[in-house]
Amino acid sequence: MAGHSKWANIKHKKERSDAKRGKLFTRVIKEIAVAAKLAGPDPDANPRLRLAVDKASDANMPKDTVMRAIQRGSGDVDGANYDEIRYEGYGIGGAAVIVDCLTDNRTRTVADVRHAFSKNGGNLGTDGSVAFLFQHCGQFLFPPGTSEEAVMEAAVEAGAEDVIGDDEGGIEVLCAPPDFAQVKSALEKAGLKAEIAEVTMKPLTETEFTGEDGATLQALLDALENLDDVQQVYTNAIIEP
């Protein structure tokens, strides 16, 4: 169970995400509404909604805002209907990029995503063009200094698929998406709170970008993340500061 992860890069990405808290609220509200629409308003019976509500809690979103989003999704109050769309493409140097969107206007969204790619040295691909380079999984990241033995005991017993230690002492736990909630609960009961806990598209291999190429690729990722209809952006690129 040995491996290597770019812990400094992970922390950098988290700091960038935290800096966009206002955008995070909008994205979580959309995700709550869609999850409630697809599988009902009860978080205990709807794992996707439970995850979205947990994200709202982590972001200190007011409970009444969460409830309104659930009501909007379940049809109790009027609201926009969102479609889920995934776009795949390439950045400079062949970096693989996946863009997950929730939109009420597909024509607008595809135009905005295509423009972001073309303006920043990339191009929009076809369905399936890069998805095979990623693993859909639950991911938990613990900082250096966390007990790997404690993490492994709690995680494996709860159904995690792998526990990976990196060269800096950080620990990564992977699980199947349906097992995310139970693994998260088991880890927290053991007093182990992950720095990052999410269902994600984890790249199977990563490529480092530095200098001008890194700056160009970062500009593409920022342009995509700043689009109103974009929920999440994934890449197999490691951009060194």
N, C-alpha and C positions, 0 to 999 in steps of 0.2 A: 504493500500500500504506500509506496513511495512515489513522489512526483514533484513537479515544480509549477508554481503559479506566480504571477506577477503581482505580489501583494501591494506594492507601492502604486501600481497602475490601478488596481481595484479600489484603493482608497481615494485616488485621484478622481476616478469616475464617480464614486459616491459623493465626494465633495461637490462636483459639478452638478450632480442631480439634486443635492440638498439646496444648492443655490437657486434652483428653479422651483421653489416651493409653491408659488402661485400657479404655475403650470401643472404641478403635481396634483393640486386640488381638482383642477378641471378634468384631468385624466382619470383620477380615481372616481369622481362622480359619474363619468361616462361608463366606466367599467362596472360600477355598482348597478347602474340602470340596466345595462345589457345583461349582466349575470342574473339579475332578478327576472328580467323578461324571459330568458331562456329556460330557467330551471326553478322559478318560484322565489318568493320573498323571504323564506326561512333560511338563515345562514347555516343552521345545524343540519339541514337537509340539502344544502347547495354548496358544495366545496368551493366552487369558483367565487360565489358571493362571499363566503367566509373569508377567503383570501383577500378579496377587495375591501371588505370591512376591516380586516386587520391592517391593511395598508392605510386606510383612513385613520385608524386609531394611532398608528405609528406617526402619522403626519399631524396629529392633534386636531383633526377635523371635528367640528362640533357635531354632536349626536343628532341634532335635528336636521342638519345638512345631510347626514347619512340616511336618515329615515325618509327624507323627501326624495332622495335619489332612488331608494328602494321602491317607494310608492309610484314614482314616475315610471320605473321599469316594469312594475307589475300592473300598470294601467289604472292605478287609483287616482292619479292626477295626470293632466295633459303634459306632454313633453315630446321632444324630437325622437324619431325612430332611427337608430344607428345601425349601419351595416358594418360587419367586420371584413376587412380586406388586408391581405398580406402582399407586399411588393418585394421583389428580390432584384438585386443589382450588384454592380461592381464599382468600387472607387478606384483611385489611382493605384497603379501597381497590381491590379487584379484583386484588391481587398474585397472580400465577400461582405455584403450588407443585406440585412433583412429589415423591413420596415412594416410594423403592424399598425393598422389604422382603425379607427371607429369614425364613420362619417355618415352624414345625412345627404351627401352630394358626391357621388362617385366620380362624376366628370371633373369637378373642381379638384378633388383629392389627387387623382392620377396626374392631372396637369401640374399641380404644385410639386408632387414627388418627382416627376420627370424633369421639371425645371431645376430642382435642387441638385439632382444628379448631373445634368448636363452643364450647369454653371460651375460645378466644382470638380471637373475632371473625371466624372464617372458616367455610367450609362445604366439605364433601367433594363433589367433582363426579363426573361420569361418565367412563368411559374415553374418551380423546381430547379431553376438554374444554379442556385447556391444552397438551398435548404439541406441538401444531403451532406453539407460540410458542418452541420450543427446537430446537437443532440437535445431533444426536448426533455427537460428534466427539472426536478426540484433541486435547488442548490442552497447550501448554507455555508457561509464563510466566517471562520473564527480567527481572530488576530493572533499573532505570535504570543506565546506565553500561556495559551489555553492548553489544558491537559488533553493530550491526544487519547490517552487511555480512557478518560471519562467520556469524551465525545464518542469514541468508538463503541463503548459499552452501551450507552443510551441509544445511539443512532442505529446500530445493527439490530438491537433487540426490537426496535420500532419498525424495522423493515427497510432501512437504508440499503442501497446497493453498493456503495463504496465510501471509504473514508481515506482522504489523500492528504498527506503532509507535504508542505513545500519546503524549499531550502532555507527560508527565513523563519520557519517555525509556525507559519499559518496552517490552518486545517480547513479542508473542504469536504463537505458531506454531500453526496448525490443520492437522489431517490427518484422513483417513478413519480410523475405528476400526481396520480391519484393518491399516493401515499404521503404527499407533502404535509397535510394538516396533522396527521398522526405523528410523523417524525418531528415536526416543529413542537408539538405539545410535549412529546417525550423529552426532547432536549431542554425545554424550558422547565419542566418538572425536575430535571436533574440540575437546575441552576445554571444552565448553559444557554446564554442568549447570543445568537449569531449577530455579527456586524452587518451582514447582508443575508436575508432569507427571502427567496423568491422562486417562482416557477419561470424558467428562462429558456432561451436557446443558447446552449453552451457550445462554443466552437470546438471541433474535434482536434484541430491544429491551429496554431496562431503564427502570425507573421509580424515582425517588428518593422516599424516605420519611424524614421528620424528626419530631422532637418526640414527641408522644403516639402518633401513628400509627406512627412508627418503633419505639417501645418495645413497642406492642401486637403488631406484626408480628414483632419479635425474640422476644417471648415465645412466639408460635406456633411459630417455627422451633426454638427451644430445646426446647419441649415435644415436638415430633416427633423431634428428634435424640436425646432422652433415652429414647425408647422402645426396649426391648430388641430388638425385631424389625426396627427401622429400620436400613438400611445407609447410605442417602444421601438428603439432602434438597436439592432444587434450587429456585431461585426467580429470577424476573426482577426482583426488588426490590433496589435499592441502599439500604441503611440507613445514613444519615449519623449518626455518633456525636454 
